[in-house]
Structures are given as structure tokens and as C-alpha cells.
Amino acid sequence: DALMFVRGLVAAGKTAAARDIVIQFARFEIQGTLPNMIQAENAANRDTSDAPLWLIVACADLVRADKNEQFLESDCGGRSIRQILLSIGQSIKLGTPNGVRMDPESGLIFSPTHFTWMDPNHPAGTPRQGYPIEIQALWHAALCFLSKIDSAKAAKSWQQLAQQVQDSI
């Protein structure tokens, strides 16, 4: 939920605080996953399909607010934010260790049970396993941003995938 809140910080002009939160979470990225919450250095709870996508969207907001991509070169534990964002995109396409994966036919993201921002417990009023629309919207936004920050050659691939997702939705 912290990464959703970052968007509000950016909108309120509190970009320094937003950057700090993004860097705090981004340094824990492993194979496209992020922790659902951070407790000191414990970032073991990676049962989330939306946190990595919210991170990309928050970074897009920061780049728009700053009117440049300088933030994407920030060091984050030996990698730049840009490298981490591209790692998230590539990992989701291939499938992450926690079960979040892209369906190659549709381009849509499969989300395991209890992995969305709603974090519903059984019995959920609205089932969240499968292809929740909000995850697809975040994925589409992430793909559009990745197409802007990756190399020119790779950008076309991200754009095509964004179009595939849009068509599938």
C-alpha cells in the first residue's frame, strides 16, 4: 500500500519523500518481486502481484513531475532504478517465483489468490485469483512506461506488448 501512497506524495509535490520510499522498496527487488511490506531488513513477504507494478507507475509519476529521467539512474544497491524496473518487466513476462506471470497469448498478468491490493482473505467477496482488471491496467501502464525508458530497440517490443494487453482487455 505504501507504493500506492507514493503517487499521492508526488501529486502533493513531496517528491523527495516519494523517491526515498521508491528506493527503499526497489532495493529489495528479486526476479520481478517486491515485498508486500518491509520490517527492518526483512522483506520476505512477496505475496503480491501489484507492488512491482505500483513501483513502476510511481516512478513514471516521479519522472513526469521532475520532467526528466535523472531519478531512474539513482543507485539502488548496485543497480539503477531503471535496471530494476526493466528487471520487473522482464521477470513478469517470464514468470516470477511467486507465481505472477504473463499469459503469452493475451499478454495479461495472472495473479495468484490474495496477491492484489485488496489482499482479500477467504471467503473473498470478489475473487482475486486470475486476471483482475486492476492488475491489467497497472501492467498496461507499466509497459507504456517501460517502452519510454528502455533502449530504442527494446522499446518497440514493450509497445507491441502494451498494444496486445490493450487488445486483450
HUVEN-V955986 format. One record per residue. N is the residue number from 1. PSI is psi in whole degrees, 0 to 359 (none if undefined). Layout:
# HUVEN-V955986
n:N psi:PSI
n:N psi:PSI
This chain:
# HUVEN-V955986
n:1 psi:335
n:2 psi:323
n:3 psi:333
n:4 psi:319
n:5 psi:330
n:6 psi:322
n:7 psi:322
n:8 psi:322
n:9 psi:316
n:10 psi:314
n:11 psi:329
n:12 psi:2
n:13 psi:10
n:14 psi:59
n:15 psi:330
n:16 psi:315
n:17 psi:320
n:18 psi:316
n:19 psi:317
n:20 psi:317
n:21 psi:317
n:22 psi:313
n:23 psi:319
n:24 psi:314
n:25 psi:318
n:26 psi:326
n:27 psi:345
n:28 psi:5
n:29 psi:130
n:30 psi:119
n:31 psi:44
n:32 psi:2
n:33 psi:152
n:34 psi:158
n:35 psi:149
n:36 psi:330
n:37 psi:157
n:38 psi:127
n:39 psi:99
n:40 psi:242
n:41 psi:6
n:42 psi:114
n:43 psi:41
n:44 psi:330
n:45 psi:99
n:46 psi:24
n:47 psi:69
n:48 psi:135
n:49 psi:341
n:50 psi:334
n:51 psi:313
n:52 psi:325
n:53 psi:320
n:54 psi:324
n:55 psi:315
n:56 psi:316
n:57 psi:320
n:58 psi:320
n:59 psi:321
n:60 psi:319
n:61 psi:317
n:62 psi:317
n:63 psi:317
n:64 psi:317
n:65 psi:320
n:66 psi:342
n:67 psi:28
n:68 psi:170
n:69 psi:13
n:70 psi:321
n:71 psi:328
n:72 psi:343
n:73 psi:1
n:74 psi:138
n:75 psi:134
n:76 psi:76
n:77 psi:37
n:78 psi:356
n:79 psi:155
n:80 psi:160
n:81 psi:319
n:82 psi:313
n:83 psi:321
n:84 psi:316
n:85 psi:317
n:86 psi:325
n:87 psi:318
n:88 psi:311
n:89 psi:312
n:90 psi:318
n:91 psi:319
n:92 psi:320
n:93 psi:319
n:94 psi:335
n:95 psi:129
n:96 psi:162
n:97 psi:337
n:98 psi:4
n:99 psi:357
n:100 psi:129
n:101 psi:156
n:102 psi:135
n:103 psi:119
n:104 psi:331
n:105 psi:315
n:106 psi:335
n:107 psi:357
n:108 psi:158
n:109 psi:128
n:110 psi:133
n:111 psi:123
n:112 psi:166
n:113 psi:140
n:114 psi:23
n:115 psi:1
n:116 psi:175
n:117 psi:338
n:118 psi:337
n:119 psi:49
n:120 psi:141
n:121 psi:159
n:122 psi:139
n:123 psi:130
n:124 psi:140
n:125 psi:326
n:126 psi:111
n:127 psi:137
n:128 psi:352
n:129 psi:141
n:130 psi:238
n:131 psi:65
n:132 psi:139
n:133 psi:324
n:134 psi:330
n:135 psi:321
n:136 psi:321
n:137 psi:317
n:138 psi:319
n:139 psi:315
n:140 psi:315
n:141 psi:319
n:142 psi:315
n:143 psi:319
n:144 psi:319
n:145 psi:318
n:146 psi:325
n:147 psi:338
n:148 psi:336
n:149 psi:352
n:150 psi:174
n:151 psi:158
n:152 psi:320
n:153 psi:316
n:154 psi:333
n:155 psi:320
n:156 psi:320
n:157 psi:317
n:158 psi:320
n:159 psi:317
n:160 psi:320
n:161 psi:320
n:162 psi:319
n:163 psi:320
n:164 psi:315
n:165 psi:314
n:166 psi:315
n:167 psi:322
n:168 psi:324
n:169 psi:none
